[in-house]
Amino acid sequence: MRALNRDRALEELYRSAVAVRELVPTAMPPYRTLPQSLVASGFERGTKLTVDLFFDYLRTGISPGEDDTREAVEIALGRVRDGEPLEEVLGRYRIGAEFIWSRIREAADADQRELLADAAMPLLHFVTLMTSRIATACVQRVHDPRWDYSSGAAPSPMPCSPAAIRSNGRTNPPSRSRTRSS
């Protein structure tokens, strides 16, 4: 694909992704069930940042640096700190990418579909990069004493605490003892 056609197709895909991005709060769980103020304050901002970062990466071929992704990572950490399981926060990147990708692919013309095919590996790289940075930041926060308490209440395993990580995010890990049935 010639550079001018590629640039034009990429810009059209970006505009399509922005339009689809606006559908995320009404189309994807848990957004549909959350108060609008929470969705607008973090989820919509995180989705906007993520789409913009991905298309910047597609345009330039340069992976976003840690400074570029800091705000999106902090938004995700806020969700975890507020009690959302890390697994769900990370999974939403995959689910969101699939949702937006499939919608823009349905509406794409031939040049755009070619560009989407070429962008599959960069998308995989980008989602892996984002989820790795979020998980790494979460694990680094394990030693922060503020992550050991939930809203000032009695200590409980937070989603990024060592106990929660060992229990796969469950706050009440299954018992290790076995009982015999008679």
Buried (B, 14 or more C-beta within 10 A) or exposed (E): BEEEEBEBBBEBBBEBBBEBBEEBBEEBEEBEEBEEEBBEEBBBBBBBBBBBBBBBBBEEEEBBEEEBBBEBBBBBBBBBBEEBBBEBBBEBBEBBBEBBBEBBBEEBEEBBBBBBEEBEEBBEEBBEBBBEBBBEBBEEBBEEEEBBEBEEEEEBBBBBBEBBBEBEBEBEEEEEEEEEEE
